[in-house]
Amino acid sequence: MLQLNYKLTDEDYIEFNEFHQLIHSEVGKRNLFFLKLAGPMISVLAIVIFILARAEKMLIITEVIVLCIFSIVCVAQAKKIMKRGIRKMIETEGLPFAEEITLTFTEDQIIEITKGQEVKVDYQKVENVCETETAFYIYISSIEALIIPKRVLNQDMEKKLIRIVTENFAHLISINK
């Protein structure tokens, strides 16, 4: 049995959302792909329109150069744009998590205790377990996870958690460092 008592911060939640949206979620990956594709597609369309309108060659060449730079910037900044969107969403809608959490890992379930709520999750119901440089995410549904920041774990606790995870969720583990 392992019991963890900790407080989640805004940054912990933001890091989880960034991980989920940009790495873990298929929808997030697809949105990032289309965001990266939008700049170049707009550029190609604009160039075709100028060519069909029989614009001067110097204007078309200037447009090609400017739109190539625009496309490169769009592709390079796509992740930052998505991260900014996540942060804005959190600022406007607030953070939907309990700050103080007690997680208890028993022989067959995880018990999450927050202010006024106790949730028991059988190990069989866990959908995925991901480890990043800063946290462990134990997915209890496709969009909801238990966030365990590594900053709250000492060496002994981290070893126990890794042992519990490998014994019970070995087939679900993915490491994203």
C-alpha positions in Angstrom: 0.0 0.0 0.0 1.2 3.5 -0.9 -0.4 6.7 0.3 0.4 10.1 -1.2 -0.7 13.4 0.2 0.0 16.5 -2.0 -1.2 19.7 -3.5 -1.7 20.2 -7.2 -0.7 23.6 -8.6 -1.9 25.5 -11.6 1.3 24.6 -13.4 0.8 20.8 -12.7 -2.6 21.0 -14.3 -1.4 23.1 -17.3 1.5 20.6 -17.9 -1.1 17.8 -17.9 -3.2 19.6 -20.4 -0.3 20.4 -22.6 0.8 16.7 -22.5 -2.7 15.5 -23.1 -3.4 17.9 -26.0 -0.1 17.8 -27.7 1.2 14.2 -27.1 -1.4 11.8 -25.8 -4.6 12.7 -27.5 -5.3 11.7 -31.1 -7.6 14.8 -31.5 -4.9 17.1 -30.1 -2.3 15.6 -32.5 -4.8 16.0 -35.4 -5.5 19.7 -34.4 -1.7 20.4 -34.2 -1.3 18.8 -37.7 -4.0 21.0 -39.2 -2.7 24.1 -37.4 0.8 23.4 -39.0 -0.8 22.8 -42.3 -3.0 26.0 -42.3 -0.2 28.5 -42.9 1.3 26.8 -46.0 -2.1 26.1 -47.5 -3.1 29.7 -47.2 0.2 30.7 -48.7 -0.2 28.4 -51.7 -3.7 29.6 -52.2 -2.7 33.2 -52.2 0.1 32.6 -54.7 -2.2 30.8 -57.0 -4.7 33.7 -56.9 -2.0 36.2 -57.7 -0.8 34.1 -60.6 -4.3 33.7 -62.0 -4.9 37.4 -61.6 -1.8 37.9 -63.8 0.0 40.1 -61.2 3.5 41.4 -61.9 6.3 39.0 -61.6 8.1 41.1 -58.9 4.9 41.2 -56.8 4.5 37.4 -57.1 8.2 36.8 -56.2 7.8 39.2 -53.2 4.6 37.4 -52.1 6.3 34.0 -52.4 9.1 35.1 -50.2 6.8 36.7 -47.6 4.4 33.8 -47.6 7.3 31.2 -47.2 8.5 33.1 -44.1 4.9 33.2 -42.9 4.5 29.4 -43.4 7.8 28.7 -41.6 6.7 30.8 -38.7 3.2 29.1 -38.6 4.8 25.6 -38.5 7.4 26.6 -35.9 4.9 28.4 -33.6 2.0 25.9 -33.8 2.7 24.2 -30.4 3.1 27.6 -28.7 -0.3 28.7 -30.2 -2.0 25.6 -28.8 -0.3 26.0 -25.4 -1.5 29.6 -25.3 -5.0 28.4 -26.1 -4.8 25.9 -23.2 -3.7 28.6 -20.8 -6.4 31.0 -22.0 -9.0 28.3 -21.5 -7.8 27.6 -18.0 -7.8 31.4 -17.2 -11.4 31.9 -18.4 -13.0 28.6 -17.2 -10.9 28.1 -14.1 -9.1 25.0 -13.0 -11.4 22.0 -12.5 -9.3 20.1 -10.0 -9.0 19.8 -6.2 -5.8 21.3 -4.8 -5.3 18.9 -1.9 -5.3 15.3 -2.8 -4.7 12.0 -1.0 -4.1 9.0 -3.2 -4.0 5.6 -1.8 -2.9 2.6 -3.8 -4.3 -0.6 -2.3 -4.0 -4.2 -3.6 -6.7 -3.8 -6.2 -7.7 -0.1 -6.4 -6.7 3.5 -6.2 -8.6 5.7 -3.8 -8.6 9.4 -4.5 -9.8 11.6 -1.6 -10.3 15.3 -2.2 -12.4 17.9 -0.3 -15.8 16.4 0.1 -15.3 13.6 -2.4 -13.9 10.0 -2.4 -13.4 8.2 -5.7 -12.4 4.5 -5.9 -10.9 3.2 -9.2 -10.3 -0.5 -9.7 -7.0 -1.2 -11.3 -8.9 -3.0 -14.2 -10.6 0.3 -15.0 -7.3 2.2 -15.6 -7.0 2.9 -19.3 -3.4 4.2 -19.5 -0.4 5.1 -17.5 2.1 7.7 -18.8 5.3 9.0 -17.3 6.9 12.3 -18.3 9.9 14.2 -16.9 7.7 16.0 -14.3 4.8 13.7 -13.5 2.9 10.4 -13.7 -0.5 10.4 -15.3 -2.9 7.5 -14.6 -5.7 7.8 -17.1 -9.1 6.6 -15.7 -10.9 7.6 -18.9 -9.7 8.9 -22.3 -9.7 12.5 -21.0 -9.4 12.2 -17.2 -6.2 11.3 -15.3 -4.9 11.2 -11.8 -1.9 13.7 -11.8 1.0 12.7 -9.6 3.8 15.3 -9.9 7.3 13.9 -9.3 8.1 16.9 -7.1 5.9 15.4 -4.4 7.7 12.0 -4.4 10.9 11.2 -2.5 13.1 8.4 -3.9 11.4 5.7 -1.8 7.9 6.8 -2.8 8.8 7.0 -6.5 10.3 3.4 -6.3 7.1 2.2 -4.7 4.9 3.9 -7.2 6.9 2.5 -10.1 6.7 -1.0 -8.6 2.9 -0.7 -8.2 2.5 0.7 -11.7 4.7 -2.1 -13.3 3.0 -4.8 -11.3 -0.6 -3.7 -12.1 -0.4 -1.7 -15.4 2.7 -3.0 -17.2 0.7 -3.4 -20.4 -0.4 0.2 -20.3 2.8 2.1 -19.5 4.1 4.7 -21.9 7.1 6.9 -21.1 7.3 10.3 -22.7 10.5 12.1 -21.5 
